[in-house]
Amino acid sequence: MAIPLVKNIQRFLIPKTTATVDDLATYLGIYGAGTTYGPTSAWLSISVGRPVDGAWPSQYTTYEGSHYGNRPATVLTAGINATDLTIRVTAGVLATYPVPGYIYIGTEAIYYDSIDPSTTSASGDDEFILSTVLYRGYLSTTPAIHSTSAAVRDIVPFFAKTINRDPDRGVFNVSYNATQYERTAYQAPNIVNAVTDSERVWSQGFVWWYQMLESTG
């Protein structure tokens, strides 16, 4: 006999130790103010949240990291240590990158607040600029040393629209929306380049706790 599907789950939690770099939740996690489970805890939270139309993802309630974006990948033109706030990459590559945004180098996620293009930067390279060291090793990742020529890719954040538990299959089905923003020739405003609706299946064994709005069998 099939076990009824549990719908309208508000959020679920997984220990960070159960997730790997290949899992969406380890790419990035942004938590709303006042949340019980924040970036310094041992947990990752995947919650249903709705964005404010036109706002950048850092202003949203709850996010988890998503897939790599399709903007041009680039490389470091100078190595960085674990606390550097200027990240130099190939000149002319960042013209379509949004501000602010997220990048991934090795196993480290990084949040940047601005971009200094090669036409104005002191180095003559395009530069990601961070205003605080707290943006290194963003949330669920660890600040690291990265060598010249290390690959740099952008991350597209997503928000979960619905979470359902399928006890019969032993999985949680997460429906999410990812919106990619870009600019033209480094200039504001950010504009929507692509919107992706997709599904992510999480093994029931990953999840230690979940919160329901209501149950509909």
matplotlib code that plots the C-alpha trace (Angstrom):
import matplotlib.pyplot as plt

x = [0.0, 1.4, 2.1, 0.3, 2.4, 3.0, 2.5, 3.0, 6.2, 7.7, 11.3, 13.7, 17.1, 20.2, 23.5, 26.3, 28.4, 25.9, 26.2, 29.0, 30.2, 28.1, 24.9, 23.0, 22.7, 26.5, 27.1, 25.5, 23.0, 21.5, 19.4, 16.8, 17.4, 16.4, 16.5, 17.4, 19.8, 22.4, 25.7, 27.8, 25.7, 26.2, 22.9, 21.7, 18.1, 16.0, 12.8, 10.0, 10.4, 9.2, 11.4, 10.5, 10.1, 13.1, 15.1, 18.5, 18.6, 20.4, 17.2, 15.0, 13.9, 15.5, 17.8, 20.0, 22.7, 21.9, 23.7, 26.4, 25.2, 25.9, 27.8, 31.4, 33.7, 37.0, 40.2, 42.3, 45.0, 46.6, 46.5, 44.6, 44.8, 41.9, 41.3, 41.8, 39.0, 40.0, 39.8, 41.4, 40.2, 40.7, 40.0, 36.7, 35.0, 32.7, 30.7, 27.5, 28.0, 25.4, 26.2, 26.1, 26.6, 28.1, 31.1, 32.6, 36.4, 37.5, 35.3, 34.7, 31.6, 32.2, 29.8, 30.9, 29.4, 30.9, 33.0, 35.8, 36.3, 39.7, 39.2, 39.3, 41.0, 44.6, 45.6, 44.2, 42.2, 38.5, 38.1, 35.5, 35.4, 34.3, 33.6, 34.3, 36.2, 32.9, 32.0, 34.9, 34.0, 30.4, 28.3, 28.6, 32.0, 35.6, 37.9, 40.9, 44.0, 43.6, 46.4, 46.7, 44.6, 42.1, 38.7, 36.0, 32.3, 29.2, 26.5, 22.7, 20.8, 17.4, 14.4, 12.3, 8.6, 7.2, 8.5, 6.7, 7.7, 7.2, 7.5, 6.8, 9.9, 11.9, 12.6, 11.8, 10.8, 11.8, 10.4, 12.6, 13.0, 16.3, 16.6, 19.8, 20.5, 23.0, 24.2, 25.2, 28.8, 29.1, 26.3, 23.3, 20.5, 20.5, 18.1, 16.6, 18.4, 16.8, 14.3, 14.6, 11.9, 13.1, 12.9, 15.5, 15.1, 16.7, 17.1, 15.0, 18.2, 19.7, 16.9, 16.9, 13.9, 11.1, 8.4, 4.9, 2.3, -0.4, -0.6, -2.7, -2.6]
y = [0.0, 3.4, 5.9, 9.2, 12.2, 14.9, 18.3, 21.9, 21.4, 24.8, 23.8, 21.0, 20.8, 18.7, 18.5, 20.1, 17.0, 15.0, 17.3, 17.4, 20.1, 18.6, 19.1, 22.3, 23.2, 23.4, 25.9, 28.7, 29.4, 32.7, 32.9, 35.5, 37.7, 36.0, 32.5, 29.8, 28.0, 30.4, 30.3, 29.5, 26.5, 22.9, 22.9, 23.9, 24.9, 24.6, 26.7, 27.8, 31.5, 34.1, 36.8, 40.5, 41.1, 42.9, 42.7, 41.1, 37.6, 38.9, 40.8, 37.6, 35.6, 32.3, 30.8, 27.9, 27.8, 26.7, 25.6, 27.4, 30.2, 30.4, 33.7, 33.4, 31.5, 33.2, 32.6, 34.4, 36.6, 36.8, 34.4, 35.3, 34.4, 33.5, 37.2, 39.1, 41.5, 42.2, 39.3, 39.9, 38.1, 38.4, 41.9, 42.3, 39.2, 40.6, 43.0, 40.9, 39.9, 41.4, 43.6, 42.3, 38.6, 35.3, 33.3, 30.0, 29.2, 25.7, 24.8, 28.3, 30.5, 34.2, 37.2, 40.4, 43.8, 45.5, 45.1, 47.4, 46.9, 46.8, 50.3, 51.9, 49.3, 49.9, 46.4, 46.7, 43.5, 43.1, 42.9, 41.6, 43.9, 42.7, 45.2, 42.8, 39.6, 38.1, 37.6, 35.2, 31.6, 32.6, 30.8, 27.1, 27.2, 27.8, 30.7, 29.4, 30.2, 30.2, 30.2, 32.2, 30.6, 29.0, 28.8, 31.3, 30.7, 32.5, 31.0, 31.5, 31.5, 29.9, 29.9, 26.9, 27.2, 24.0, 21.1, 17.7, 14.5, 11.2, 8.5, 5.7, 6.6, 7.9, 11.3, 15.0, 16.8, 20.5, 22.7, 25.7, 28.8, 30.3, 33.8, 34.8, 38.5, 40.3, 43.8, 45.4, 46.6, 46.7, 49.2, 49.1, 48.1, 44.3, 42.8, 39.3, 37.1, 33.7, 32.1, 28.4, 26.2, 22.8, 20.0, 18.7, 15.4, 15.0, 11.6, 11.2, 10.0, 13.5, 15.2, 15.2, 17.5, 19.1, 21.6, 21.5, 24.1, 21.4, 17.8, 16.7, 13.0]
z = [0.0, -1.0, 1.8, 1.3, 0.0, 2.6, 1.1, 2.2, 4.1, 5.1, 5.5, 6.3, 7.8, 7.0, 8.8, 6.8, 7.2, 5.1, 2.0, -0.5, -2.9, -5.6, -3.7, -4.3, -0.7, -0.2, -3.0, -1.0, 1.8, 2.6, 5.7, 6.7, 9.7, 13.0, 11.6, 14.2, 11.9, 10.5, 8.7, 11.8, 12.8, 11.7, 9.7, 6.3, 5.9, 2.8, 3.1, 1.0, 0.3, -2.1, -3.7, -4.0, -7.7, -9.1, -5.9, -5.7, -4.0, -0.9, 0.0, -0.1, 2.9, 2.5, -0.2, -1.0, -3.6, -7.0, -10.2, -12.0, -14.2, -18.0, -18.0, -19.3, -16.9, -16.3, -14.4, -11.7, -13.1, -9.7, -6.8, -3.6, 0.0, 2.3, 3.3, 0.1, -0.9, -4.5, -6.9, -10.3, -13.4, -17.2, -18.5, -20.3, -19.1, -16.3, -18.5, -18.1, -14.4, -12.1, -9.1, -6.4, -7.1, -6.2, -7.6, -7.0, -6.9, -6.1, -3.1, -1.9, -2.6, -2.5, -2.4, -4.1, -3.8, -6.9, -10.0, -11.1, -14.9, -16.5, -17.9, -14.4, -12.1, -11.0, -12.1, -15.7, -15.0, -14.2, -10.5, -8.1, -5.0, -1.6, 1.2, 4.1, 4.7, 5.9, 2.2, 1.8, 2.4, 2.1, 4.7, 4.1, 2.5, 3.8, 2.8, 0.9, -1.0, -4.8, -7.3, -10.6, -13.4, -11.0, -12.6, -11.5, -12.2, -11.3, -9.1, -9.7, -6.4, -6.2, -3.9, -3.0, -4.1, -2.7, -0.6, -0.5, 1.1, -0.7, 2.0, -0.5, -2.5, 0.5, -0.9, -0.5, -3.8, -3.9, -6.6, -7.1, -9.2, -10.2, -11.8, -13.5, -13.7, -15.9, -16.9, -20.2, -20.5, -16.7, -16.4, -14.1, -13.8, -13.4, -15.9, -15.9, -18.3, -17.6, -15.2, -14.5, -12.9, -11.9, -9.4, -6.9, -5.2, -1.7, -0.1, 3.0, 4.7, 4.4, 6.3, 10.1, 10.7, 8.8, 9.6, 8.1, 7.4, 7.0, 5.9, 3.0, 2.5]

ax = plt.figure().add_subplot(projection="3d")
ax.plot(x, y, z, "-o")
ax.set_aspect("equal")
plt.show()
